[in-house]
Each structure stands twice: as structure tokens, then as C-alpha cells.
Amino acid sequence: MIPQDTVNRILDTAQIVDVIGDFVTLRKRGANYIACCPFHNEKTPSFSVSPSKGIYKCFGCGKSGTAVGFVMEHESLSYAEALRYLARKYHIEVVEKEETAEDIARRQKNESLLLVSEFAGRFFQESLGTREGQAIAYQYFRSRGLEDETIRKYGLGWAPIGRKAFTEAARTAGYKEEFLIETGLSVRYDDGRLVDRFHDRVMFPIHSVSGRVIAFGGRTLKTDKSVAKYVNSPETEIYVKSRSLYGIYFAKSEISKKDKCILVEGYLDVLSMHQLGITNVVASSGTSLTVEQIRLIHKFTDNVTIIYDGDGAGIHAALRGIDLVLKEGMNVKVVLLPDGQDPDDFAKRHTLEEVQDYIAQKERDFIGFKVDLLLDEAGNDPLKRAELINDVTDSVALMPDPVKRAVYVRTCAEKFAIDEQILLERVSRKRADMILSEQKQAERDRLRAVPPPPSDDYPEPVTEPVVMPVDDGLVLSDPFLAPCEKELLGFILEDGCSPLKFDRDSKYYDEEQVNVAEFIDGALAGDVFANPSYRKVYDEYFAMYDEGLDQRQIQTRLLNSLDPEVVAVAKELLIEKYQLTVKAFEDSLTTNDTRLVMYVPKCLMTYQCRKFEVLIKELSAELAASEDSVRQIEILGKIEEYNRARTRLNNELGRV
């Protein structure tokens, strides 16, 4: 692990213009720098870098972040790897924290498994060059239209007919039997014999995102139905099927550049498409599409086009994949190939331009795909049409983004000539059912871990208030207060260290000028935000503020936090939306000092007004439930007091 003080030094040293300038040509424009975006194709620059804020933003594709985030995105690195990259760039020594014995053992074991897998990859490739491999496997690959360069690049190979060829070669090379068995490359029989899992098969190595061989798929060339067509590596510590995608290492850069991933089913589908020149293609080989695989794609793009076989099984898989992709907040389109062809066949029968044109013309959004597929079957039957509408609407309900849901609901209403409100109600019910189901599942998971009986050492657990995840990934327990809390936190994160220069005749004037952060913190007087996501970032800010960090350092560390919830809030509040409105234009005509003096106190009053409304609502509910006349009088007095305070604030705000 990289020590936190080293992380802080890297973050404080890295200059975003310097870092991004290593990858793209930046031109100065005013206070910022611009360039053509490296994440999508464009001719007019829409990529902007702000050295003062330490962030980048592309107006075209929407990608944004910090220097570390740029390196992670551009080079497909983890957070720690990006930090090490920047440390090397700025000659900062990284002394990793000492690993425990367990950490060292786990890391060494994983590395041993990877080394065995990579040895196996080389062995199968070399076996392809033998007389046996050339006569059987090479001829097969060539018969499937694969060129030598493709065979070499993707490490295709041959597992010899003999049952011990690989195992004996690995033993001779010094690899331990325990690792041969744990990778699944060798199998020990009950009688003690150790034999190859893969034999007499053409071999397809599976690579990790970073390009290391982690598993294999082996295809038999025999026509004997009693022999399994494919044998795949078992799951291991380095290979989890549900989290792996065939071809991801070779496709990831093009997926980011094209901002689209094409998803197919088989090894040869990927290889033929890549060989043709369409390289943003991956496959979910060996397993049905999983949420983890979709999230892996999501690291590189928001857009997925599914191209599965046009037969019944392919259509069923596409329908299932649509809902999984939508639920992860991504955009999905579907292409059905003609005459039951698969992508392998289609790529071999057409030119690059023909395939590209076909995909561009035939890809349909999920509504069009489902309607085309199911409408003929429904015919004029009103019940079947209703089922189709419900099916499409239920897919819309899976989308986490409320704006996208609203747009698709309107599209469905127009397409089916049905009242939009009816569809909105269906979507709302479906989402409520989803949330309830997820909560029940979470409760079941919690109950599976049976706690010890209550005692002095293990007291009864405290029940926490229920908090709900909202569509932007944050956690809000009080949506009523959330807009004001967000605005106040925005002032703190953007201008917390800026002084508030009130006029002498202002009731807020103080000889000792207070800054924005201290003014808001003092006004809240410890009554900090109700919503967990905002409260967490508020606390993080003031913890760093108390350490003496300046505003820029605090912003950098929040944007590069290891806590994704903190990063989500910081990005939302610090990376501008760049939406030009009349109010934004008017605001731009005032100085920042004037803007802060005008709006910070106003935002605080609005927040306090809402707090009073919450308190009045709670007291009104208590009043309705109370039968104690003394308590009722107390409650009425409190309600009257809060109403007077609310009225005073509303008058100051100019509200009726």
C-alpha cells in the first residue's frame, strides 16, 4: 500500500496541465487550456483543462476528473497504478507500507498462478508450431478465416493429443504441482495420476484487463457428440468467469475512443470482427452476461451494442442483456443479423465498410427492438399488446437516471398512443417494488450472519434510520433538505477559504473578516446536514481544513478520495455543468466577492426555513397522536414559535 502522506505529496505535486500535456496537445485559451478530446473522435476542440481548479472536462463526451482520474481513464489503470505513474513522473519515491505475512503469501500465490497460466499460454502457442499442431489446429484456424497475425496476436494455440504433454513440460520447467492443479491446467485422479485438463483441443487464452493470461477455453475438433465441444478453465483466485470478458485487453482502448462497446457471444465472433478492423468488440464466452461483466465495460464507456445470433437463443440472450445493461445506467442498442448468421459469419462475408454500415443502420434502441420483436406476435390481441407495453415500461423502470426514464416514458406513450401518466405510474410502482425487494434481500443477507446473543460484551445493536439510495449514486435520508444542503456544501467546496466582504451597514459585518466555510459552519452551530452523503463530505472538508490545508489541496484530495461516495459529491459540486442560463449569465456579470455576499446568507436562511418546516411537520404529527393535554399545549407553543421564526426568515427572503 502507498502511505497516505506519499499519496498527499503526489496529489499536491501533480500539475494537471503538465500531466495531460504528456498525452494531448493543449492550447491556452484565457485562463484554461483546450484540446481535441482523447476519449472520443472530434475535429473541433471541446476538451477543457482548468489549471486553477485542477480538473478537466469534455463538453462533447462528458468525461471529467482530476490529473489522477485522467491517467486512470486514458491508460486504463487502477487508482494505485495511476499514483505510481505520477510518482515516477515527478520523481517521488514511493515506499510501500510493509505487508503482513498473509498479504505477502496471497500476493505470491496469485503471482505463481499467473506465471503458470502464462507458461501454459506459451506452451500451447509453441505446440501450434509442431507437426501435429500445424496439421490439426493451424489448419482449423485457417479454415475459419483467421490470419497468421490474428493467431499470433491473440495467442491461439494447440493442446497436444497426449494426456500429459503440458503437465510434464511444466514440471520440467520447475512449476509446482499445487499451482498446476489450482489453475485447473492439470487434474489429479483418485489414483494419484496428474494429467492435462486440456488435450486434443484448439486453445483460446483469456486475458485480464491488464493483458495477463488468466484462463483458457479449449474447443474439440471431433464430431463425437459424447465429447464436450468446449472445456473451460475452472474459477480460480485469478479467474472469475462472471467478471471476465474475452478480448477486453485488446478492445479497451478502442472502446474508450469510440465510446461504444460491441458485445458478442463467442471467441470466433470477437476474432473475426477484430481481424476485419472493428476492434471495440468483446464476448461473454462461457457464461451468460453478468452484472460484473457490464460493470467492467462501464469502466470504458456508457454505450453497449449487443450483436447476438439471430436465432431464438440469441434473441433470448439479447432480451436478458438489455435489462442488465439498463439497470447499470448504461445505454443499450441491439443488432440482429440476417438469416440466423452469427458475427463470425457476417464479418467473413462482408467488407469492413459493409459491416460498419449495417451496424449503424440496423442498431435499434431497446424499445424499437422489443416492439419489432413482439408486436407481430401480439397482433390485434389487446391483452398481448398490454403485456408488450408493460414489458417495455418495466425495462424503462430499470434505468437509474430519472431524466432518461422520463424521456423514454414519453417515447413509449407516443409510440403506443397511451396516456403518459399511466406509464409513469407503472414505472413508479416497478421502482418501488425493486427498492423494496433490494431492501428485503439486504435484510436476508444481514440475518444470515447470526450475531452473538446480547451481553455486556455484545450489547443489542442500535437500529439506524433507513436511508435510500438516489439516482445519482448518493445516499439521501431527507430529500426535502437535500437541495439546500447541496447548495451550502457547494459554496464550501468551491469558495470555503474565500473571505466574505460584507458592507459596514450589513448585519453580518465583522471587523475580523470570516471566510465562507467558517461563516456557514458557525451558522449551523453543529446542526450539520441530515443527508449522509453531504454530511460525510462536509466532515471530510473540515477535517482537512483544521489540518491547515488550503482550498486547492482540499479540493484535490476530495476529488481523489478512495471513497467513491465522496468523489461523486465532489465531482458534482466542483466540476461545472457548463449550462448557460439567463441566471448564470447574470451571475457572471458580478464579482465573486459580491456573489458570495449575496447568496451565502440567502442560502443559509432558506436552509433554516426548511428546517423549521421539518420541525413543524414533526410536531404536528406528534400533536395529532398525543392525548396528553399538557404536552399538547407545549407542542402548540413550539409550533407557534417555529412559525414566527419561519415567517421572519421568509420576510427577509422576500417571500410571501
GIDAHU-V107144 format. One line per field, one symbol per residue. ss: DSSP state (2 for helix, 1 for strand, 0 for the rest). phi: phi as a letter, one per 40 degrees, with the letter a starting at -180 (. if undefined). Layout:
ss = ???
phi = ???
//
This chain:
ss = 01022222222220022222000000111001111000000000001111000011110000011022222222200022222222222000000100002222222222222222222222222222002222222222222000022222200011100000222222220000222222000111000001110000111111100000111111100000000001110000000022200102222222222200111100222222222200001110000000222222220000111111000222222222222222200011111102220022222220022222222222011222222222222200022222222222222220000222222222222222000222222222222222222222222222220000000000000000000110000011002222222222222222200010000000000000001222222222000000022222222222222200002222222220000222222222220000000222222200022222222222222222222222222222222220002222222222222222222222222000
phi = .cdcccdcccccccbcccccccbbccbcbgcbbbacccbacabbcbbbbbcccgbbabcccgcaibcccccdccbfbcdcccccdccccbfccbbcccccccccccccccccccccccccdcccccccccdccccbccccdcccgccdccdcdcgcaacdcdcbdcdccccccgcccccccccgcbbccccgcbbccbafacbbcbbcdcgccbaabbbcbccccccdcbbbcccbcbbbdcbbbcgcccbdccccccfabcbbbbdcdccccccchbbcbbbcdgacdbcccccccccbacbbbcbbdccdcccccccccdccccccgbcbbbbbccfgcbdcdccccbcdcccccccccbcbcccccccdcbccccfcccccccccccccccccccccccccdccccccccccbfbddcccccccccccccccccccccccccccccccccdaccbcdccccccbbcbccgcbbbacccddcccccccccccbdcccccccccccccadcdcccccccccccfgccdccdcccccdccdccccccgccccccdccccbcccccccccccccccccfbcbdcccccccbccdcdcccccccccccccccccccccccccccccccbccccccccccccccccccccccccccgcc
//
